[in-house]
Amino acid sequence: MPSDIEIAQAAKLHRVSKVALERLGIAEEHLEPYGHYKAKVSLKYLETLKAKKNGKLILVTAMTPTPAGEGKTTTTVGLGDALNHIGKKAVICLREPSLGPVFGMKGGAAGGGYAQVVPMEDINLHFTGDFGAIQLANNLLAALLDNHIHHGNELGIDVRRIQWKRVLDMNDRALRDVVVSLGGPGNGYPREDGFDIVVASEVMAIFCLATSLEDLKKRLGNIVVAYTREQKPVTARDLNAHGAMTVLLKDALAPNLVQTLENNPAFIHGGPFANIAHGCNSVIATQSALKLADYVVTEAGFGADLGAEKFLDIKCRKSGLRPDAAVIVATIRALKYHGGVDVKEVNKENVAALEKGLVNLERHVENVSQVYGIACVVSINRFTFDTPAEIALLDARMKKLGVPVVLATHWSDGGKGAADLARLVVGLCDKPSKATFVYEDADPLWEKVTKIAQKVYRASEVTGDAKVRNQVRKLQDDGYGHYPVCVAKTQYSFSTDVALRAAPSGHVVNVREVRLAAGAEFVVMVCGDVMTMPGLPKVPSANKIDLVDGKVVGLF
């Protein structure tokens, strides 16, 4: 079978104006085209849709990720195509890929096989420039902050209490901790600083949670960048930075419209990671899609312990969105990895390892159906080396939980390979939905993170040193206690230890750092050794990417 990029390059794309008009009823005058195959949809036009009835919202989440791969984005695309294949009007909503993982560990992030969004190279690389705009807005605020201090520091900022970091859309461990303003008085006051990756920026979170340009500007102004010696917060509004930041982001805030290989519409907008941020595409894109289609398929990053929890407790809580059904994606080979099999051996039949690893999927099913209260189906990305004995065991274990299992082949067969999944999902959407939150708004911040750890991760307790406890107490006292909590932790385990596969319980979650995101309106709890600026692996994906005879090669 050809590679993902070869399949994408061979696709027969329709002009995006044709997709917009014929599939969504959006006239060309409401589009801002970026070439023939991608466009932004006018925010003014989207405002006119608000009185329309919402379609059904389907959340695609997954088991705990492994090196063997699960195919969550592929399933999101395949399900969207499948819904259209069985005669439904459906749109998919995805996050934009970050260049960090594109050049780092995983290559492309636009689906796979015959379930992809296109133009694949554009989407995976610069796309429409949204991440560049977010990076610039973030770093403009950093520059204005340092400039204010250099020119007299009228606000009385304590340079020891600066909170705002610069960002870069690349994995670069050398930038995690740096010293800025060296070189003498003309360059400012030397201080310790650091970079995060763009997807961890509060500006990215604000971008994805804002509901309008006015809301965006208000949220940007609320960003707390530093504190005075009296520990009074200093905001972007105090620096008069929020207006210029909004100008940089005004075009980016309009959602991007592209298409699948089967010429079905797809919104791709915003891209926070779920291990270090809230992991969901933009509220504007999701809300708009619900007005334009009968079914909207969206994904939340990584496993259901991270992405799905944040989708509910942050995105849904803030926006009023509620999922009508959920799909939990898994592969038999990934489950065997959780059962202790080396990644090089997962393609071989091993029923005993599958039985041990199935507890991981069972935990996610229990969380989605019982903790989050969402009706769900398990979708297995089928491989030719999955054996009848393994499939039978999986089916039997899921039946005990009362959850249907579908073997989907959208990777090789496109939308028709997920038709059975689409029919099941439509049935789930026809039933009343009772999605619930893991914690209440009124719960104190420490109780919120404790409820997540105990109810979702099955931890015994949450710990933090005196500094962390004091930070949380101060945030509570300063009036931020009603904010949701965004847990930053490894995606590879329910615990904070990447080595603990399957479904560990009774472990301890240690909070090592606390960050206020006052504009995004949540508090980040950084746990374990997760990094908000990743590093490149020993052999980066970038080493395989090249331009040959005018064509991009090696991009997944």
DOFI-277157 format. One record per residue: x, y, z of N, C-alpha, C in turn; residue in three letters. Coordinates in pm, whole numbers, plus 50000, padded with zeros to 5 digits. Atoms other than C-alpha are relative to their C-alpha. Example, Ala and Ser with C-alpha at 12.3 -4.5 7.8 and 13.67 -1.06 7.14 Angstrom:
BEGIN
500894988150000512304955050780500905012050000ALA;499184988149994513674989450714499235010950073SER;
REM end
This chain:
BEGIN
500854988050000500005000050000500885012450000MET;499204987750002501315035049921500005006850137PRO;499914992849873502395057950206498885010450009SER;501034989849979500065083850357500185011949907ASP;499764988150082501705112350172499794996949852ILE;500255003750141501565093349839498514999449971GLU;501455000350016497845087149890499455014249992ILE;500484986249997497285123849974500355007449871ALA;499564992950121499285135949673499284995149876GLN;500745005550114497265113449441498515003550004ALA;501434997149982493915126249569499505010149899ALA;500654990450090491485144549342499215009850086LYS;500614990049913490675175649543499015008649922LEU;500904989950052487715198349479500455013750050HIS;499724986549949488155235649506499215002050129ARG;500644998649870487345245749859498695007849990VAL;501254992650020484665269849731498874990649960SER;500995010050042482865240149572499554991650121LYS;500325007749880483065219849897499125008450093VAL;500744991249910481805249750098498555001949952ALA;501334997350053478845256649869499134987549995LEU;500815012050023477725221449783499764991950127GLU;500155008449881478255205050122499495007750121ARG;500384992249883477645233750365499125012149970LEU;500834988550036475755260350171500655013450024GLY;499274987649977478475286450224500435005949865ILE;499654993550127478755310649931501455004550001ALA;498594996550014482205319649800500335013550061GLU;499754986649946481815355549917500304999950150GLU;499765001149856482035343250278501324992950031HIS;498735006949982485405326450224501175009449975LEU;498724993450026488925340150245500954989149954GLU;499235011550049490795315850017501515001550022PRO;498555001149992494385305150080500404989849893TYR;499825009450110494985290149738498674993849962GLY;501215006350050492485266349579499324990650099HIS;500515011349922492055240549855499905002450151TYR;500214996749859491965258250188499525014450009LYS;500574986649986490085288650311499585002250144ALA;500594996249873488995307250620498555004549975LYS;501404996250011485275312050678499775012750083VAL;500214986949939484215347750761499304999050135SER;500634999449869483455354151128498655007049993LEU;501274993050014480705378251021498924990649948LYS;500975009750051479025350750822499614990050109TYR;500285009949896479325326151110499075005750107LEU;500904993649904477565351451336498544998549958GLU;501385000950050474485348451113499394986350023THR;500495013749982474175311251193499504997350141LEU;500225003049858473655314751567498574995950035LYS;501395003649971469865311451553499654985949954ALA;500275013450053470105277951374500114989350108LYS;499985011349907469535245151554501334992649989LYS;498755007549999472605225351658499804985749951ASN;499975014250032473455191651510500484992050121GLY;499535008949894474715162151714501535000450006LYS;498544999049981478235163451861500564986650046LEU;499385013049972480385132051861501455002250036ILE;498624998649954483615130852059500774987149972LEU;499115011450022486415107851943501175001250097VAL;498905000649905488855098452217500674986449987THR;499225012150023491165069052276500514994050130ALA;499265006549894492955044552500501305007650023MET;498714993649974496315054652649500954997449883THR;499175001850119498675060752355501254991850025PRO;498815008549995501585037552279500845002249875THR;499204999150123504465035652030499414992049885PRO;500625008050104502335010251842498945007749922ALA;500974991650070499805037151750498574995250018GLY;501425003249982496015038751784499165005049883GLU;500734995050117494725060851500498765008050033GLY;501164991949960492435085851672499595009949892LYS;500344990450106492655112751403499494992749876THR;500455008050114492315086151133498554995850020THR;501395004049972489125074051302499065011849992THR;500834988050010487775109451332499675003149855THR;500214997450143488255114750959499154989049938VAL;500745011350057486995079850872498545000150040GLY;501394999549954483855084151085499245011249930LEU;500654989150073483105117750925499654995949858GLY;500265005050136483435102250580498904989350001ASP;500995010849991481365072150692498595005550020ALA;501324994049979478505093950817499475005849869LEU;500424995050131478405111350479499704988449905ASN;500175011850085478695077150310498624993750021HIS;501325006049973475485064950483498865010249986ILE;501044990350032473625096450381499755010950100GLY;500154989449902474115119450677500845012249960LYS;499234987850025475325155450660500945002150118LYS;499034999949890478525155350866501215008549967ALA;498764992250008481535177650929500934995050110VAL;499055003249894484715169651119500725012650046ILE;499264988849941486565193451351501274994550064CYS;498725004949950490265187451416500865011750046LEU;498994990149965493195205651571501045000949888ARG;498894998350094496005219551359501254993150056GLU;498765006349952499265199651378501055010550037PRO;498854991849961502245215051556501244995049929SER;498765003950066505595215451380500924992250093LEU;499185007549905507135201551700499964985149973GLY;500065014350030505855165851654500144996649853PRO;499825002850143505785168751274501474997449969VAL;498575001950022509575172251280500654991950111PHE;499455007149886509975153351605499774985149996GLY;500205014349980508445119651686499044993449904MET;501075007350065505365112651481499765003649854LYS;500264996550140505625129151139498675007249987GLY;501244992950029502315140750989498914997350101GLY;501115001149904499105145651187498695003949933ALA;501214996750075496315147050929499184987549969ALA;500655012750028494955111650957500984990749931GLY;499125009650064496285081950768499274991249901GLY;500585008950100495735058050479498995007349915GLY;501074993950080492455065550302499005007750087TYR;500814991549911491085085550597500875011850041ALA;499124988449978492985118450569499285012949965GLN;500394986750043492375155650548501115005349909VAL;499054994950100494015173550256499705014749971VAL;498655003850043496065191850134500924996850120PRO;499295005449884498135170850375501295007550032MET;498734993149973501485188250331499755013950059GLU;500294986649950499985222950384499534999650144ASP;500575001149865498025212350692501094997150101ILE;498955004049907501085196450851501115010450014ASN;498904990349995503425225350775499465013850039LEU;500384986449957502545262550773498505002649996HIS;501454999050013498845258350679499615014349967PHE;500424986150028497195292950699500695010050092THR;499224990849919499695307750944499475002750139GLY;500594997549868497585305051261501034998950112ASP;499035001949893500425291551474501055011150000PHE;499084988750009502735318851347499425012450065GLY;500664988449939500195345051453499964998750152ALA;500055002449856499825329251798501395002050061ILE;498634998549953503605327551838500385014850007GLN;499674985750003503975364251740499265007750109LEU;500774993049896501185375951971500574997250139ALA;499405003849872502695356752263501325007550022ASN;498684994149985506185370152198499985015249997ASN;500184985549991504985405752141499745004050145LEU;500274997149859503615404852495501274998950083LEU;498735001649927506975392052623500915012049974ALA;499154988650034508805419952437499515012950067ALA;500564988049936506435446952568500234999950151LEU;499745001349857506885433652921501435004150033LEU;498594996549975510685435552908500285014649967ASP;499814986050038510505469252734499485009450108ASN;500564991849892508295483353009500965000750119HIS;499055000349888510795472553274501235008449967ILE;498804992750043513705486953073499795015250007HIS;500274985550006512025521053039499345005250129HIS;500404993849874511445528053407499114991650090GLY;500815009249917509095500053524498965007550083ASN;501014991949934506235523653607499014991650082GLU;500955008749930504035494253715500614993250122LEU;499345005949884506605483353973500094984849994GLY;499925014550017507005448053832501224994650072ILE;498895007049934509145425154045500594990249899ASP;499415008350106511545409653793500224985650046VAL;499915013749949511745378954018498674992649986ARG;501355006050003508025373053969499365001549862ARG;500524999850137507675374453591499504985949965ILE;500645012850029505315346653477500004996449851GLN;500255001950143505245350853099501244994949928TRP;498905005750077507435329252874499825002649851LYS;500054999750144508305331952509499694985949948ARG;500355013050056507205303952273500584998449860VAL;499505003650133508385286251959499304987149959LEU;500705012150045506535260351748501014989649951ASP;498965009950032509405235651758500454993450129MET;499405006849885510815209651995501455004650012ASN;498644994749985513975226052132500365000750148ASP;499705000949856515225215052474500985010750047ARG;499004990049961518035240952469499355013250044ALA;500684987449967515425268552512499134999150125LEU;500855001449882513685254752821500355010250108ARG;499544990549898515775275853057501125008349941ASP;499024990950061517645306352929500155012350087VAL;499834986949938518985339853049499885010449890VAL;500224989750101517805370452858500595013350046VAL;499574986149974518915406952835501475001250040SER;498564998549978522665400452852500575010549906LEU;499334990950092525075425452697500045014450045GLY;499874986349951524835456352913498685007150016GLY;501214992549966522345483153019499065002449883PRO;500854997350116521095489552666499094988549964GLY;500795011850035519675454352648499014996050109ASN;500975003249896517575455452963500644994050123GLY;499535005849875517855437853298500104984849986TYR;499855014650014519315402353287499114992650100PRO;500835008449912516985375653425499864986249937ARG;500295013450049516195339053397498665000149927GLU;501225000750080513565330853135499924986049940ASP;500115012950065512485301852918498965000449889GLY;500955001450110510505290552615499084988050025PHE;500915011250014507425268552588499754997849852ASP;500445002050138506175252652268498695007549980ILE;501184991650028503405273152098498724993750052VAL;501255006649962500745247152175499765000350150VAL;500174998849855501355252152549499725014450042ALA;500194985849968500915290052528498575002750045SER;501344995749959498015306052710499295006949884GLU;500624993650117497435325752389499304989349914VAL;500645010950073496725292352215498704995950068MET;501205003949926494255283152490498895010449983ALA;500974989250018492545317052466499424999749859ILE;500385000950141492455314152086498924989349980PHE;500925011350019490635280752115498745001050084CYS;501174998749914488195291452388499205012749972LEU;500694987450030487285326352260498814997549906ALA;501195001750082483845329952102499815011349898THR;500094988750093484415362751915501295008150013SER;498844991149990487035389551849499955008250128LEU;500144992349876485645409352141500394991650121GLU;499665009249892485925379352371501504997150001ASP;498565002250013489425372752240500785011550063LEU;499304988249949490555408352318499885001050152LYS;500214999549855489025407252666500874989750072LYS;499225010749938490705374052749501505002949993ARG;498584996550013494085385652615500385010650103LEU;499744989649901493845416352837500094994750142GLY;500025005749864493255394153142501234991450032ASN;498815008249975496535374853102500845006550110ILE;499124995249894498615378453419501444996749960VAL;498645002050050502225383653309501055000650110VAL;499014998149893503925392553638499285004850125ALA;500534994649874503485404353996500945011050048TYR;499194989649938504675435054183500614994550129THR;499425004249871506705433354506498914997550105ARG;501135001949908503365435954686499124988449956GLU;500695011750058502265405554480498645003749941GLN;501164995950077499665425554290500194995349856LYS;499835004850136499025409653948500115011349898PRO;499854990750112500135428153635499524992849875VAL;500625006550114498115420453323500475005749867THR;499714995050134498525424052949499275013149974ALA;500754987450013495895451252972500755011550066ARG;499204989749934498095470353217501155004749911ASP;498924996650093500835469452952499475005549867LEU;500654995550123498335480152685500454991449880ASN;499535009250105499335449352484498874992849929ALA;501055008750052495985432752422499435004649866HIS;500494995150128494935455252134500854995349883GLY;499095004350107498015448151923500004984849985ALA;500065014650008497825411152012498754995649923MET;501245003150073494235410351885500155002549852THR;499764997050141495315426651561500784988749933VAL;499225011150055497885399051509499164987449981LEU;500795012350001495205372651570498675001249927LEU;501354997750053492185387951395499684991149881LYS;500255008750116492555368351070500064985350040ASP;499845013949957493685336451243498754994750068ALA;501145004749922490525335051456498894994149913LEU;500985006150090488385326651152500404985549974ALA;499635014250014488225288251125500394996249858PRO;499505004850128489995269850844499144988749947ASN;500785010550066487965249050599500854992949896LEU;499335008350100489545220350405499064988349969VAL;500835011450037488325186150288500714986950031GLN;499425013349987488835149050336500324994549862THR;499735006550129490055125350066498734997449921LEU;501285002550065486365119149993499225012949977GLU;500554986750031485755156649949498895004350095ASN;500934995549897483785160450270500645011350081ASN;499444988149934484175193050468500644997050135PRO;499295001649873486575195850760500485013650048ALA;499434988249936487295224650998501244995650078PHE;498775002749925490865224551129500485013250057ILE;499794986849941491505252151379500464999050144HIS;499425000349866493685256851687500694986750025GLY;499275012449982496025230951829500684998050133GLY;499335002649872496715228652204500194985050024PRO;499775013949962498295195852317499154996750124PHE;500805003949882496275175952573500874995750117ALA;499165003749886499275165152780500505012350076ASN;499524987949933500365201052856499025011649989ILE;501004989450016497285221352758498624993449997ALA;501355005649987493525216052713499574991449881HIS;500125010850096493785195552394498804999849908GLY;501214999950084490725206852191500125010749891CYS;500044989950105490175225151863499145011850047ASN;500644987749956488565259651872498504998550023SER;501444999349974485135266052019499285005749879VAL;500644993850116484355288151719499794989849889ILE;500145010050105485005259551475498924989850035ALA;500985010249959482955234251674498595005649999THR;501334994049997480025257751734499495002849859GLN;500414997150138479985268051367499614987349926SER;500285012750066480105232151244498644994550043ALA;501285005049950477115223351465498815007249937LEU;501074992750068475065250051285499914996249852LYS;499915002750143476125237750942499734985549961LEU;500155014350029475705199950973499124993350103ALA;500835007749907473535173651136500854992250099ASP;499065007249913476565155451283501375006549991TYR;498654994449994479895169651394500884990250077VAL;499075009249937482805146551472501255007950038VAL;498804993049954485585161551683500834990750086THR;499135008249916488555147151867500605008550112GLU;499264993749890490265155152195501324992550014ALA;498665005750007493985149052233500284988650094GLY;499515011449922495605117052359498864991750057PHE;501005009149946493675093052585498845007150066GLY;501204994349938490295097852750500265005450139ALA;499684994549868492025105153082500485014449990ASP;499514986350020493515137152937499065007949910LEU;500784992150095491775149852623498525000450030GLY;501455000349977488245138452700499625007250129ALA;500284993149874488405150953058500045015149981GLU;499884985550022489565185352946498945005149902LYS;501084996450092487065185552660498745003350079PHE;501194997949919484315182552920500195011050103LEU;499864991249883485685200953222500475013949965ASP;499574986650040487175230153029499185005049880ILE;500664995050121485825233352673498474999950013LYS;501465000749989482265221352738499475008950112CYS;500434991749887482005238653075499955014749959ARG;499914985950036483035272052922499085003949884LYS;500704996650124481125269752593498544995949997SER;501365005250004477905251452677499834988149908GLY;500065011750086478745223752431499824987450084LEU;500135012849933477735188252526500054988949893ARG;499945010950097478685156152341498774990950011PRO;501145009250002475845133052237500454985550001ASP;499455013650001478085102452199501515000949993ALA;498535000550005481735091952221500454987149933ALA;499335011650060483985068452028501364998750067VAL;498705002549938486945052752208500824991349905ILE;499185006750102489685042751964501084991450065VAL;498955008949949492015013452025500504991149887ALA;499525010750088494114987651845500394988250087THR;499645012149925494734951951952501494999950029ILE;498555000249977498474956351910500405009950111ARG;499704990549892498484987152138499584994250135ALA;500435006449876496534967652400501004989450045LEU;498965009949964499154940052385501235007050055LYS;498894992249945501804966552445499735003350147TYR;500354997349861499944976252762500024987350084HIS;499895012749930500004939352849501434995350020GLY;498605002949974503804940352859500824995549883GLY;499275004550118504764930652504500885011349945VAL;499124990350064507714948152342499365004849870ASP;500654994350118506624971352062500374992649871VAL;499595007550120508554949951811499264986849986LYS;500675013050000506444919551903498485001149997GLU;501454998349985502934934351906499194994649883VAL;500745005150116502024921151559499784984950008ASN;500165014449984502234885051682498844997150096LYS;501105003649911499254867551841500524997750142GLU;499645001849860499434869452219498765003150085ASN;501274998249930496074864252387500235003450147VAL;499724997449858497604864152736500375014650023ALA;499624985949987499204898352684498815009249973ALA;501194992150029495984911652533499085000450122LEU;500855000549881494054900152839500535009250109GLU;499404991149900496494918753066499845014749960LYS;500054986150046496444950152852498605005749986GLY;501384995350017492664951652811499505008550116LEU;500424991849886492384967153157500145014949970VAL;499844985950037493614999553000498775005149928ASN;501204996050074490735001052755498774999850091LEU;501125000849908488284990053024499945012350091GLU;499954988149915489405018853246499465012249924ARG;500494988650078488805043952968498514998949972HIS;501435001950023485405028952889499215003650126VAL;500674996849873484425031253256499995015050024GLU;499944985449979485585067453273499025007349910ASN;500874993050096483735078152958498534997450032VAL;501415003449981480505059753035499485003050140SER;500484998649862480355062653415500435013250064GLN;499544987449939482515092453523499535012049918VAL;500414988950086481755114753222498534998949959TYR;501425001850030478285099953161499655000549853GLY;500254999450144478615097152782499864985849944ILE;500165012950068477255067652583501124998349897ALA;498825001650085480155052552390500034986649927CYS;499715012050077481305026752138501514998949987VAL;498565002250020484775011352104500234997049852VAL;499645002250140486255013851756501434994749993SER;498695006350013489134990351680500515002049858ILE;499334999250130491424999951396500574986249969ASN;499665014050026491754965651242501264998949914ARG;498815003550077495054951551118499874985649952PHE;500115013550058495494920450904500534989350095THR;499425009949909497494903651181499214998550130PHE;500895002549887494674906651439499354986349981ASP;500495013750016493604870751504498584998350055THR;501365002549950490094856251563499954998450152PRO;500005002149855491054845951918500135013350074ALA;499834986949937492194881352004498735008349988GLU;501234992450022489074896851852498894994950089ILE;501055005949916486824872752040500165004150146ALA;499744996049862488484880952373499615014650022LEU;500324985849990488164918252313498495002250001LEU;501454998550009484514915252215499324995550130ASP;500595005449877483704894152522500205009650119ALA;499724991149888485374918352764499175012949991ARG;500794987850015483564948552618498514997350024MET;501405003449977480224930452630499675000250148LYS;500204999749855480654927153006499745014250050LYS;500204986049962480744965153021498795006049930LEU;501184995250072477704968152793500325009949890GLY;499554990650104479684986552525500254992549870VAL;499775006850128479574976752156501415002349947PRO;498684999250063482784970151962499834999149849VAL;500035000250146483274977651592501424998449948VAL;498725001350069486154965551378499935008749875LEU;500084990350110486754994651141501214999149908ALA;498915001050100488824994750821500095012649915THR;499964987450075488645031450721501405003349951HIS;498624997150043492465033150702500254994549860TRP;499785006150131492415009750403498835001949905SER;501194999750084488835014150278499275013450000ASP;500674987149996487945050350353498694999350077GLY;501254998849925484465060050473499194987350007GLY;500815012249998482785027450373500534989950102LYS;499435009049902485175009250609499595003250143GLY;500504996349867483615027550905498495001850000ALA;501454998350011479975025450793499274994050120ALA;500645006249884479035001351075500185008850124ASP;499754990949888480645025051325499075012049991LEU;500864988350018478685054251178498564996850039ALA;501395003849966475365035751212499834998650151ARG;500075001349854476095027151575500005013650068LEU;499904986749941477045062951653498705007849981VAL;501284993450024473855076251493498964995050101VAL;500915005749902471915052551718500245005550140GLY;499684994349869473745065152027499545014550010LEU;500384985850000473065101251928498495002050013CYS;501464998949992469325094151912499504998350143ASP;500395002049861469325085852283500325012650082LYS;499724988149916469195112652558501434999650053PRO;498624999149953472675124452661500055006850137SER;499894994449865473655131753023501465001950039LYS;498584997749971477285142853007500155007950130ALA;499784993749870478635153053348501465004250015THR;498654995549972481695170653485500624991650112PHE;499305007649896484335154653707499925007250134VAL;500054992049877484115183153960499075011849976TYR;500894988550007481955213354036500805013049999GLU;499354986950001482815250053979500385004450141ASP;499794995149864482535256554352501064992250078ALA;498965007749931485075229654448501295008150006ASP;498704993449994488385244354572500974993849898PRO;499065004550103491305241154328500654986650035LEU;499325012549962493075213954527499034988249997TRP;501015010750007489855194054551499724996149856GLU;500235002950141489405197054174501074990649945LYS;498945008750052492805182154091499984986550070VAL;500115012749928492265155754359498894991349942THR;501095007650061488945145454206500404994349865LYS;499525005250128490555142353863500924988150023ILE;499025010449974493405121654004499354987350054ALA;500605011849937491205098654210498924993749914GLN;501125005550077488155094953985500414995549860LYS;499625003050138489905094453645501294991949993VAL;498725007050004493515083453709500054988350098TYR;500045010049892492575061354011501235000950091ARG;498894997649908495385076754216499504999650144ALA;500385000149859495425074254593499965014150057SER;499984986349948496315110654654500795009149906GLU;499244989850071497735142954515500915006850100VAL;499054993549910500865157754670500595012449934THR;499314988150047502745190354638500815005750114GLY;499184994549893505525207354828499385012950054ASP;500554988149934504985237955047499815011649902ALA;500094989150098505655261954758498754998449915LYS;501165002850084503015245354539498715002250079VAL;501194998549917500485243954822499705014850027ARG;500184985649976501035280854897499505007249875ASN;500464994150126500595289854528498514997349979GLN;501405003750018497315271054511499125007650099VAL;500754992849897496145286954836499845014849962ARG;500074985850040496995321954707499035001949883LYS;500934999050113495155315854379498564998750048LEU;501335001749943492175303954578499565013050070GLN;500324987749926492305334754802499825012049908ASP;500074988750093492775358054502498774999649909ASP;501255000450076489455347154353499994991349877GLY;499945008750117490525321254097499534985750030TYR;500375013449959489135291454285498904993749918GLY;501105005550081486115287954053500484995349863HIS;499485004150131488385281753752500144984849992TYR;499675014050021488705246853602501504997650017PRO;498595003949988491985227953643500424992849872VAL;499435006550119494145218053345501254992650044CYS;498885008249954496445189153438500994997749886VAL;498935002950096499765187453252500774988050053ALA;499305012149957501155152253275500274991249879LYS;499725009050110502505123953062498724994049943THR;501135006350067500075109952808500104984849996GLN;499725014250020501615075152824499564991050115TYR;500445007949886500145063953157498905007350075SER;500964993849909497225069753391500735007050114PHE;499184994149894499965078053640500885011149941SER;499024990450050502775103553609501314993249964THR;498815008150032505275075253543499774993049867ASP;500205005750133505615066253174500184984949997VAL;499735014449998506765031253270498824991850048ALA;501155007349947503435022253435498934998749892LEU;500975002450106501415007253152498694994650059ARG;501295006149965497904992053156499145009750081ALA;500924991749921495725006253438500455000550145ALA;499534999349862497735014253751498995007150091PRO;500864993449902495855024154065500785001350131SER;499334998049872496835036254410501295007749993GLY;498784992350016499675057454271499805014250052HIS;500034986349949500545092654386500275009749885VAL;499814989550101500195122954159500625012150071VAL;499324988749939502715149854250499925012349910ASN;500054987250073502075185854141501295007450027VAL;498714993549979505455202154086499975015049970ARG;500064985950039504345235753944498555003949976GLU;501354994850022501235257353926500105012649915VAL;500004988350087500485282653652498585005349987ARG;501304993650020497605307253635499855004049854LEU;500354995550135495995311753294498715008150013ALA;501174991749967493685340753381499195003949877ALA;500724997050123492805348553020499224988049949GLY;500675012450039491975312552935499024995550106ALA;500865002949886490305310253276500114985550046GLU;499755012649931491905278653410501345000750070PHE;498735000949927494745268853642500704987249957VAL;499235011650046497455245753509500754993950118VAL;499265007649900498785219053745500994991049926MET;498965007650070502105205753608500444988550090VAL;499765011949918502625170053732501124991349944CYS;498925008950043505535145853724501095007749929GLY;498884993650071508335153553480499635004449859ASP;500424995650133506245164353179500605013749969VAL;499364987550043507885192552979499065008149912MET;500814991450086506075222452829500805005249881THR;499194998450122508955225452579500674986549974MET;499425013250025509635190652438501365001049932PRO;498765001050075512955179352294499834990549883GLY;500045009250114513675161051970500554986450041LEU;499455013349972514295123351977501364998249933PRO;498685002650057517605107651880499975000249848LYS;500164999650146516365102651524498695007349970VAL;501234992350023513875130751452499364996649865PRO;500725001850126511205127251184500535009349893SER;499464990350096512815157751022501094994049913ALA;498925006050078515695135750909499504992549876ASN;500565007550112513325117250673499245008849902LYS;500794991050083511535147650530500905007349901ILE;499174993950103512825161550201499105004849887ASP;500674995650122511865178249874500704993449883LEU;499435007550111512435155549574499175002649875VAL;500694996850126511545166949221498755008550025ASP;501094990849972509325193949368498934994450090GLY;501005006249914507405169749593500564997750139LYS;499625003049863507505166949971499964984850020VAL;499975014349970508545131850079500344998150148VAL;499635003549863508905114750416499125005950107GLY;500894993849902506065134050582498914990050037LEU;500875010749953504495102850736499574990849887PHE;
REM end
